[in-house]
Each structure stands twice: as C-alpha cells, then as structure tokens.
Amino acid sequence: MTTHPSHPSSDKDAHASSVEEMFSGKSVSCPCCGGTFTPSMLQKIMDDAAHLALNKKDFRAIPTGGLGMMIDPHAHMTARTTDDYEAMAQAGIVAVIEPAFWLGQMRTNVGTFIDYFSTITGFERFRAGQFGIRHYCTIGMNPKEANNVALAEEVLAVLPRYLTKEGVVAVGEIGYDEQTPQEDKVFRAQIELAKEFDLPIMIHTPHRDKTRGTQRTMDVLEEHGFDPARCVIDHNNEETVREVLDRGYWCAFTIYPSTKMGNERLAALVQQYGAERVIVDSSCDWGVSDPLAVPKTARLMADRGISADTIHQVVYKNALAIYGLNGEMHESHWLQPQAIDQRTLYEGNSVLRGQEPKVMTRTVDANVIR
C-alpha cells in the first residue's frame, strides 16, 4: 500500500483501513508484556509512528545526549562553580556572555570595579576555557550602584580602558533600577560610550514598575539616536514583549526558577510571537538560579512542538547575531576550538585542586538544531 507522508489525514485513513482489514475480529499479543492489542490500539501506534516520521528532521536535530549548540548570553559565571561549567558544556552550551553586575552588596570604591572588570575580562575567560566553554563579557556600571554619585563618576572614567578589551561584546548591563535622576544620568553617559566605541548595548529593565521603566528606557535610547537593532532589552515579560519587538529591539527573557519568566511561559511566547529577535538566557548568579535554564527551555520548546529551526534561532543564532556585531564573538571560536589543557596556568594559578589535569581535543557537532 502506498502512503503519502506529507498528508497526515490520508495516512490516518489508510492506517485505519489496513488495520481493519488485517485484524478485524482478531487479537495480537504484545511481545513485551503478553497483553492484548485491539485494532484501535494498533491503529494509534501506526498513527503515532507516521507522526514521528513526518517530524523526524526535528527529532534528529535534537539528539538525546544534548540539545546541540547553544549560547547563554546572560550568565554571571564568577558566582558559579566549575561543576556548572562542566554541566553547561555537557548540555551543549558552547559560549556564555557575562554582563558586568553588582556583587550582592554595594561596592565602596573604584578599585573594586577595576578588579572586577579585570576578572571578567581575564581569569574568568581562562576558567571557562578549561571546561570547554568560550567566555565573553559586557562592561558597564549597573543601575543598582549608579546612585552613588561620586563613585559613579570614577567608574565612568575607567570604563573606556575596558571597552576595547578582548572578548568584550557590548556595554552592559545598563539601564534603570529605581529610575532615579542619577540612574538616568549614568545610563545616558554609557549610551554615548557605546556609540563612541561602536558597541551594542545590553539593557537591564527594572524589577519594579517594569512596563514604564522599559518604555522609558527605549525612549531615552531613541533620544540619543541609538539604533534599536544594536540593543538587547533583557528581563522582559508578557507585558513588555510586544512593544519591545514593535520598536525594533532584541527581546531577551531571563529564565529564573520562580520569578521573572519561566520556561513554560517562554515557550508560549515563542509560539505566539515567533523567533525573530527573541533571545533566552539564564542570568544565573549568586542567587537561586539555574545555569541549565537555556538547554532546559530548548528541550521544553521541542516537547511543545516548536520546530528545531525556531529553537536554534532562540537559543543560539539570535545571540550570535547581536553580540557578534563588533567581531569579538565569532562562531569559529567553538567550531574550531583550542584543545582543553588543564595543565595550563593563569598568572601561576590553576583551576584544579589536586585533580588529574584533563588534556583533550574538543569537537563540536555543528549539524544540530539547524
């Protein structure tokens, strides 16, 4: 009997006819449990098999051992352990972007910012590489600490020396927290730095009064003539997504375990709005957060029937497009990776604590989630 995979309804009719013809008035024993298959049960098995065949491209594109290449474009890795790096690499994350962030308590002098910026442009890149992940960062003064007027002026003065460092892909994360006049002043100054150094911007939207704060953020960016195609608005939710996309910005979603945005909600938004300019990240930090939020969300989207091409765009392609604009982040960095050699030291320091160093060549399968 000839069937036509491109027409599920005709398949179903053909299967029903075949089952009825072969098994009407008969029964078949299950080879596993010895139970009895009825004609209707056999028909459902054949229908399910046809459905899998129709979607075999998407199923093959997301292999059992991992979800293909993914980027976590917002991960505060200085707060995470080497176990997290190993788990992320195993799950298919090939690169992370670490935005400049606050430390849980306010810093008190510019020297602490200098040391922090040096860490995320230096040692943290080395540490990630020791576990097979490429590390990039964004540099900026976060709005949480921008209200210290004297300190903010000092930090703004040192930012330029870091904006040209290797691996710096944007100015960020910047924007508003309490939406004070001082935060506005620091935000505007950093927009101008991004323009001067030809860098994209990563925006932190406020946790409180988010809708108004997000709208105000975009208004200010437009006052400064900043191209929305070069700006990621992060920490979005259902109330902000439409306007962010309509105004031409990249729209990122932080997947936290119980706040901001859950992966079920994100999957629903992707089904509603599509993948264009939509980005997913973990924002994993020193609080309750999940460094595997991106691969878990990818798996959930697959389970919800979202196509492999759409998933690939949301968890990989879009982040590479925006954060690769200044040339510091390039796909060849992980498609042609350097060997992992944990005998290597950084300023005399190792990531190991007595373990046997791993020395291996890392290979990446680029033919997944395409």
C-alpha positions in Angstrom: 0.0 0.0 0.0 1.3 3.4 -0.9 1.1 6.2 1.7 1.8 9.9 1.4 3.8 11.3 4.4 3.0 14.8 3.5 -0.7 14.2 4.2 -1.3 13.0 7.8 -5.1 12.8 7.3 -4.7 10.4 4.3 -2.2 8.4 6.3 -4.6 8.0 9.2 -7.4 6.8 6.8 -5.0 4.4 5.2 -3.9 3.0 8.6 -7.5 2.6 9.7 -8.4 0.7 6.6 -5.3 -1.6 6.8 -5.8 -2.4 10.5 -9.4 -3.2 10.0 -8.6 -5.4 7.0 -5.9 -7.3 8.8 -7.1 -7.6 12.4 -10.8 -7.3 12.4 -12.2 -9.9 14.7 -8.6 -10.9 15.8 -6.2 -10.0 18.5 -2.4 -9.7 18.7 -0.3 -10.3 21.8 2.2 -7.7 22.9 5.8 -9.2 22.8 6.8 -7.2 25.9 4.0 -7.9 28.4 1.8 -10.6 26.8 -1.2 -8.2 26.8 -3.7 -8.0 24.0 -3.6 -5.3 21.3 -7.0 -4.4 19.9 -7.4 -3.0 16.4 -7.9 0.5 17.7 -4.7 0.3 19.8 -2.7 -0.9 16.7 -4.2 2.0 14.7 -3.0 4.5 17.3 0.5 3.0 17.2 0.6 3.3 13.4 -0.7 6.9 13.5 1.9 7.9 16.1 4.7 6.3 14.0 3.5 8.3 11.0 3.6 11.5 13.1 7.2 10.8 14.2 8.2 10.1 10.6 6.7 13.4 9.5 8.8 15.2 12.1 11.9 13.1 12.0 14.1 16.0 10.9 13.2 17.9 14.1 13.7 14.9 16.3 17.1 14.1 14.8 18.1 17.7 15.2 17.8 17.5 19.0 19.9 14.4 19.9 19.3 12.5 23.2 22.8 13.4 24.5 22.4 17.1 24.2 20.5 19.9 22.5 23.1 21.0 20.0 25.0 24.3 20.1 23.6 26.9 22.5 24.7 30.2 23.8 23.8 31.5 27.3 24.1 35.3 26.6 23.5 36.4 30.2 25.3 34.4 32.8 27.1 35.7 35.9 29.7 33.0 35.9 32.0 34.5 38.6 29.3 33.4 41.0 29.2 29.8 39.7 31.3 26.7 40.2 33.4 24.7 37.8 30.7 22.0 38.1 28.3 24.4 36.5 30.7 24.9 33.6 31.0 21.1 33.1 27.3 20.7 33.2 26.7 23.5 30.7 29.2 22.1 28.3 27.7 18.7 28.5 24.3 20.1 27.8 25.5 21.8 24.6 26.4 25.3 25.7 29.4 26.4 23.7 29.6 30.1 24.8 28.5 32.4 27.6 28.3 36.1 27.9 28.9 37.6 31.4 27.4 41.0 31.9 29.0 43.3 34.5 26.9 43.0 37.6 26.7 44.0 41.2 28.0 41.6 43.8 25.1 41.4 46.3 26.4 44.2 48.4 27.4 47.7 47.1 31.0 48.3 46.2 32.6 51.2 48.0 35.5 52.3 45.8 36.5 52.4 42.1 39.3 49.9 42.8 36.8 47.1 43.4 35.2 47.8 40.0 38.6 47.7 38.4 39.4 44.4 39.9 36.0 43.0 38.9 36.3 44.2 35.3 39.8 42.7 35.2 38.4 39.4 36.4 35.6 39.0 33.8 37.9 40.0 31.0 40.8 37.9 32.3 40.7 34.9 34.7 37.1 34.0 34.0 37.8 33.7 30.3 40.6 31.3 31.2 38.5 29.3 33.7 35.6 28.8 31.2 38.0 27.6 28.6 39.4 25.0 30.9 36.0 23.3 30.7 35.3 23.8 27.0 33.2 27.0 27.0 34.1 30.2 25.3 33.6 33.2 27.6 32.7 36.8 26.6 31.5 39.7 28.7 29.9 43.1 28.7 31.3 46.1 30.6 29.3 48.8 32.3 28.1 50.3 35.5 24.9 48.6 36.6 22.0 50.9 37.7 21.8 49.3 41.1 25.1 51.0 42.1 24.7 54.1 39.9 23.1 56.2 42.7 26.5 56.7 44.5 27.2 59.9 42.7 31.0 60.3 43.4 31.7 56.6 42.8 29.7 56.6 39.5 31.8 59.4 38.2 35.0 57.5 38.9 33.7 54.3 37.3 32.5 56.1 34.2 36.1 57.5 33.9 37.7 54.0 33.9 35.2 52.2 31.6 36.9 53.2 28.3 40.0 51.2 29.2 37.9 48.0 29.4 35.6 48.6 26.4 38.4 47.7 24.0 39.5 44.5 25.8 39.4 41.2 24.0 36.1 39.4 24.5 34.1 42.5 25.3 31.0 42.3 23.1 28.7 45.1 24.5 28.2 47.9 27.0 26.0 46.5 29.8 24.1 45.7 31.7 22.9 49.2 32.0 19.5 51.0 32.4 17.3 51.6 35.4 16.7 50.1 38.8 14.7 52.7 40.9 14.5 55.1 37.9 16.2 58.0 39.7 17.6 61.1 38.1 21.1 59.8 38.9 20.5 56.5 37.2 19.3 58.4 34.2 22.5 60.4 34.1 24.7 57.3 34.3 22.6 55.5 31.7 22.8 58.3 29.2 26.6 58.6 29.7 27.0 54.9 28.9 24.8 55.1 25.8 27.2 57.7 24.5 30.2 55.4 25.3 28.6 52.6 23.4 28.2 55.0 20.4 31.8 56.1 20.8 33.2 52.6 20.9 30.8 51.2 18.3 29.4 48.6 20.7 26.0 47.1 21.2 24.1 47.6 24.4 22.6 45.2 26.9 19.7 46.7 28.9 18.7 45.8 32.4 15.0 46.5 32.8 13.8 47.4 36.3 12.2 44.7 38.5 9.6 47.2 39.8 7.4 49.2 37.5 8.8 47.2 34.6 6.5 48.3 31.9 7.0 52.1 32.5 10.7 51.5 33.0 11.1 49.6 29.8 9.2 52.2 27.8 11.3 55.0 29.4 14.5 53.0 28.5 13.6 52.8 24.9 12.6 56.5 24.8 16.0 57.5 26.1 17.8 55.3 23.7 15.9 56.9 20.9 16.6 60.4 22.2 20.3 59.5 21.9 19.8 58.2 18.3 20.9 54.6 19.3 20.0 52.0 16.7 17.5 49.5 18.3 19.0 46.8 16.1 22.1 47.1 18.2 20.4 46.8 21.6 19.1 43.9 23.6 16.4 44.7 26.1 16.6 41.9 28.8 14.3 40.6 31.6 11.2 41.0 29.5 7.8 39.6 30.4 4.3 39.3 28.7 3.6 43.0 29.4 6.7 44.3 27.6 7.4 41.9 24.8 5.1 43.4 22.1 6.3 47.0 22.4 10.0 45.9 22.6 9.6 43.9 19.4 7.5 46.5 17.6 10.1 49.2 18.3 12.8 47.1 16.7 14.8 45.9 19.7 16.2 42.5 20.5 13.9 41.0 23.2 15.6 38.8 25.8 14.0 36.7 28.5 15.6 35.6 31.8 14.5 32.1 32.9 14.5 32.1 36.7 13.1 29.1 38.7 10.2 31.1 40.1 10.4 34.8 39.1 10.7 37.0 36.0 10.0 34.4 33.3 9.5 30.6 33.5 10.4 28.3 30.6 6.7 27.3 30.1 5.8 30.9 29.7 8.7 31.5 27.3 7.7 28.6 25.1 4.2 30.1 24.9 5.6 33.5 23.9 7.7 31.9 21.2 4.6 30.2 19.9 2.8 33.5 19.9 5.5 35.9 18.6 7.9 33.6 16.7 11.7 33.6 17.0 12.7 36.9 15.3 14.9 39.0 17.7 13.9 36.7 20.7 16.7 35.5 23.0 16.6 33.3 26.0 19.2 33.4 28.9 19.6 32.1 32.4 21.0 35.2 34.2 22.5 32.6 36.6 24.2 34.4 39.5 24.8 34.1 43.3 21.1 33.8 44.0 18.6 31.0 43.3 19.1 30.4 39.6 19.7 27.7 37.1 22.8 27.6 34.8 21.0 25.0 32.7 17.9 27.2 32.0 18.7 27.6 28.3 19.0 23.9 27.4 16.0 23.1 29.7 14.0 25.7 27.8 15.1 24.3 24.5 14.0 20.9 25.5 10.6 22.2 26.6 10.1 24.1 23.4 10.8 20.8 21.5 8.3 19.0 23.6 5.8 21.7 22.8 6.2 21.0 19.1 8.2 24.2 18.3 10.4 23.5 15.3 14.2 22.9 15.5 14.9 25.9 13.3 12.9 28.1 15.7 14.7 26.7 18.8 18.1 27.2 17.1 17.3 30.8 16.5 16.1 31.5 20.1 18.9 29.7 21.9 21.8 30.3 19.6 21.5 32.2 16.3 20.0 35.4 17.6 22.5 35.9 20.4 25.4 35.3 18.0 23.9 37.8 15.6 23.6 40.8 18.0 26.7 40.1 20.2 28.9 39.2 17.3 28.5 42.7 15.8 31.9 44.1 17.0 33.8 41.0 15.8 34.9 39.8 19.2 32.5 36.8 19.2 32.7 34.5 16.3 31.3 31.0 15.6 34.8 29.8 14.6 35.8 30.1 18.2 33.9 27.0 19.1 33.7 25.3 15.7 37.4 25.2 15.6 38.2 25.2 19.3 41.5 25.0 21.0 42.4 21.9 22.9 41.5 21.8 26.6 44.7 21.6 28.6 44.1 21.9 32.3 47.9 21.9 32.9 47.8 25.5 31.7 48.2 28.2 34.4 46.8 31.7 34.6 49.3 34.0 36.3 50.6 30.9 38.0 47.1 29.7 39.1 45.3 26.5 38.1 41.6 25.7 38.2 42.5 22.3 39.7 42.8 21.3 43.4 44.8 18.2 43.1 42.8 16.5 40.3 44.4 14.9 37.4 44.6 17.5 34.6 42.4 16.8 31.6 44.1 17.2 28.2 41.7 16.7 25.2 40.7 18.0 21.9 37.1 19.2 22.0 34.9 18.6 19.0 31.6 20.3 18.3 28.8 18.9 16.1 27.5 21.9 14.1 24.8 19.9 12.4 22.3 20.1 15.2 19.3 22.4 15.8 19.5 23.7 12.2 
